Amino acid sequence: MGKELILALGLVLVVEGLGPMLIPSKWRDMVSEMSQLPDATLRRIGGCLVVAGAVIAYMMWPSK
């Protein structure tokens, strides 16, 4: 299980790095815009991302 966790972390880093690498000015604008959002909105966005990630992980988890 350790290898899978490291692989997943690596894939997250690749996906997160694509924005600043390919379109840095638009990525900077998006981050700047997001910094202006209220905390409650950011919490909702974060919560939705966590739930979506958990659902995907559950669906992809190998069954034995």
Distance bins in CASP14 RR format, pairs under 12 A and 6 or more apart:
PFRMAT RR
TARGET T0000
AUTHOR 0000-0000-0000
RMODE 2
METHOD distances of the structure
MODEL  1
1 7 0 0 0 0 0 1 0 0 0 0 0
1 8 0 0 0 0 0 1 0 0 0 0 0
1 61 0 0 0 0 0 1 0 0 0 0 0
1 62 0 0 0 0 0 1 0 0 0 0 0
2 8 0 0 0 0 1 0 0 0 0 0 0
2 9 0 0 0 0 0 1 0 0 0 0 0
3 9 0 0 0 0 0 1 0 0 0 0 0
3 10 0 0 0 0 0 1 0 0 0 0 0
4 10 0 0 0 0 0 1 0 0 0 0 0
4 11 0 0 0 0 0 1 0 0 0 0 0
4 57 0 0 0 0 0 1 0 0 0 0 0
4 60 0 0 0 0 0 1 0 0 0 0 0
4 61 0 0 0 0 1 0 0 0 0 0 0
4 62 0 0 0 0 1 0 0 0 0 0 0
5 11 0 0 0 0 0 1 0 0 0 0 0
5 12 0 0 0 0 0 1 0 0 0 0 0
5 57 0 0 0 0 0 1 0 0 0 0 0
6 12 0 0 0 0 0 1 0 0 0 0 0
6 13 0 0 0 0 0 1 0 0 0 0 0
7 13 0 0 0 0 0 1 0 0 0 0 0
7 14 0 0 0 0 0 1 0 0 0 0 0
8 14 0 0 0 0 0 1 0 0 0 0 0
8 15 0 0 0 0 0 1 0 0 0 0 0
8 53 0 0 0 0 0 1 0 0 0 0 0
8 56 0 0 0 0 0 1 0 0 0 0 0
8 57 0 0 0 0 1 0 0 0 0 0 0
8 60 0 0 0 0 1 0 0 0 0 0 0
8 61 0 0 0 0 0 1 0 0 0 0 0
9 15 0 0 0 0 0 1 0 0 0 0 0
9 16 0 0 0 0 0 1 0 0 0 0 0
10 16 0 0 0 0 1 0 0 0 0 0 0
10 17 0 0 0 0 0 1 0 0 0 0 0
11 17 0 0 0 0 0 1 0 0 0 0 0
11 18 0 0 0 0 0 1 0 0 0 0 0
11 56 0 0 0 0 0 1 0 0 0 0 0
11 57 0 0 0 0 0 1 0 0 0 0 0
11 60 0 0 0 0 0 1 0 0 0 0 0
12 18 0 0 0 0 0 1 0 0 0 0 0
12 49 0 0 0 0 0 1 0 0 0 0 0
12 53 0 0 0 0 0 1 0 0 0 0 0
12 56 0 0 0 0 0 1 0 0 0 0 0
12 57 0 0 0 0 0 1 0 0 0 0 0
13 20 0 0 0 0 0 1 0 0 0 0 0
13 21 0 0 0 0 0 1 0 0 0 0 0
14 21 0 0 0 0 1 0 0 0 0 0 0
14 22 0 0 0 0 0 1 0 0 0 0 0
15 21 0 0 0 0 0 1 0 0 0 0 0
15 22 0 0 0 0 0 1 0 0 0 0 0
16 27 0 0 0 0 0 1 0 0 0 0 0
16 31 0 0 0 0 0 1 0 0 0 0 0
16 49 0 0 0 0 0 1 0 0 0 0 0
17 23 0 0 0 0 0 1 0 0 0 0 0
17 24 0 0 0 0 0 1 0 0 0 0 0
17 27 0 0 0 0 1 0 0 0 0 0 0
18 24 0 0 0 0 0 1 0 0 0 0 0
18 26 0 0 0 0 0 1 0 0 0 0 0
18 27 0 0 0 0 1 0 0 0 0 0 0
19 25 0 0 0 0 0 1 0 0 0 0 0
19 26 1 0 0 1 0 0 0 0 0 0 0
19 27 1 0 1 0 0 0 0 0 0 0 0
19 28 0 0 0 0 1 0 0 0 0 0 0
19 29 0 0 0 0 0 1 0 0 0 0 0
19 30 0 0 0 0 1 0 0 0 0 0 0
19 31 0 0 0 0 0 1 0 0 0 0 0
20 26 0 0 0 0 1 0 0 0 0 0 0
20 27 1 0 1 0 0 0 0 0 0 0 0
20 28 1 0 0 1 0 0 0 0 0 0 0
20 29 0 0 0 0 0 1 0 0 0 0 0
20 30 0 0 0 0 0 1 0 0 0 0 0
20 31 0 0 0 0 1 0 0 0 0 0 0
21 27 0 0 0 0 1 0 0 0 0 0 0
23 29 0 0 0 0 1 0 0 0 0 0 0
23 30 0 0 0 0 1 0 0 0 0 0 0
23 31 0 0 0 0 0 1 0 0 0 0 0
24 30 0 0 0 0 0 1 0 0 0 0 0
24 31 0 0 0 0 0 1 0 0 0 0 0
25 31 0 0 0 0 0 1 0 0 0 0 0
25 32 0 0 0 0 0 1 0 0 0 0 0
26 32 0 0 0 0 0 1 0 0 0 0 0
26 33 0 0 0 0 0 1 0 0 0 0 0
27 33 0 0 0 0 0 1 0 0 0 0 0
27 34 0 0 0 0 0 1 0 0 0 0 0
28 34 0 0 0 0 0 1 0 0 0 0 0
28 35 0 0 0 0 0 1 0 0 0 0 0
29 35 0 0 0 0 0 1 0 0 0 0 0
29 36 0 0 0 0 0 1 0 0 0 0 0
30 36 0 0 0 0 0 1 0 0 0 0 0
30 37 0 0 0 0 0 1 0 0 0 0 0
31 37 0 0 0 0 0 1 0 0 0 0 0
31 42 0 0 0 0 0 1 0 0 0 0 0
33 41 0 0 0 0 0 1 0 0 0 0 0
33 42 0 0 0 0 0 1 0 0 0 0 0
34 41 0 0 0 0 1 0 0 0 0 0 0
34 42 1 0 0 1 0 0 0 0 0 0 0
34 45 0 0 0 0 1 0 0 0 0 0 0
34 46 0 0 0 0 0 1 0 0 0 0 0
35 41 0 0 0 0 0 1 0 0 0 0 0
35 42 0 0 0 0 1 0 0 0 0 0 0
36 42 0 0 0 0 0 1 0 0 0 0 0
37 43 0 0 0 0 1 0 0 0 0 0 0
37 44 0 0 0 0 1 0 0 0 0 0 0
37 45 1 0 0 1 0 0 0 0 0 0 0
37 46 0 0 0 0 0 1 0 0 0 0 0
38 44 0 0 0 0 1 0 0 0 0 0 0
38 45 0 0 0 0 0 1 0 0 0 0 0
39 45 0 0 0 0 0 1 0 0 0 0 0
39 46 0 0 0 0 0 1 0 0 0 0 0
40 46 0 0 0 0 0 1 0 0 0 0 0
40 47 0 0 0 0 0 1 0 0 0 0 0
41 47 0 0 0 0 0 1 0 0 0 0 0
41 48 0 0 0 0 0 1 0 0 0 0 0
42 48 0 0 0 0 0 1 0 0 0 0 0
42 49 0 0 0 0 0 1 0 0 0 0 0
43 49 0 0 0 0 0 1 0 0 0 0 0
43 50 0 0 0 0 0 1 0 0 0 0 0
44 50 0 0 0 0 0 1 0 0 0 0 0
44 51 0 0 0 0 0 1 0 0 0 0 0
45 51 0 0 0 0 0 1 0 0 0 0 0
45 52 0 0 0 0 0 1 0 0 0 0 0
46 52 0 0 0 0 1 0 0 0 0 0 0
46 53 0 0 0 0 0 1 0 0 0 0 0
46 54 0 0 0 0 0 1 0 0 0 0 0
47 53 0 0 0 0 1 0 0 0 0 0 0
47 54 0 0 0 0 1 0 0 0 0 0 0
47 55 0 0 0 0 0 1 0 0 0 0 0
48 54 0 0 0 0 0 1 0 0 0 0 0
48 55 0 0 0 0 0 1 0 0 0 0 0
49 55 0 0 0 0 0 1 0 0 0 0 0
49 56 0 0 0 0 0 1 0 0 0 0 0
50 56 0 0 0 0 0 1 0 0 0 0 0
50 57 0 0 0 0 0 1 0 0 0 0 0
51 57 0 0 0 0 0 1 0 0 0 0 0
51 58 0 0 0 0 0 1 0 0 0 0 0
52 58 0 0 0 0 0 1 0 0 0 0 0
52 59 0 0 0 0 0 1 0 0 0 0 0
53 59 0 0 0 0 1 0 0 0 0 0 0
53 60 0 0 0 0 1 0 0 0 0 0 0
53 61 0 0 0 0 0 1 0 0 0 0 0
54 60 0 0 0 0 0 1 0 0 0 0 0
54 61 0 0 0 0 0 1 0 0 0 0 0
55 61 0 0 0 0 0 1 0 0 0 0 0
END
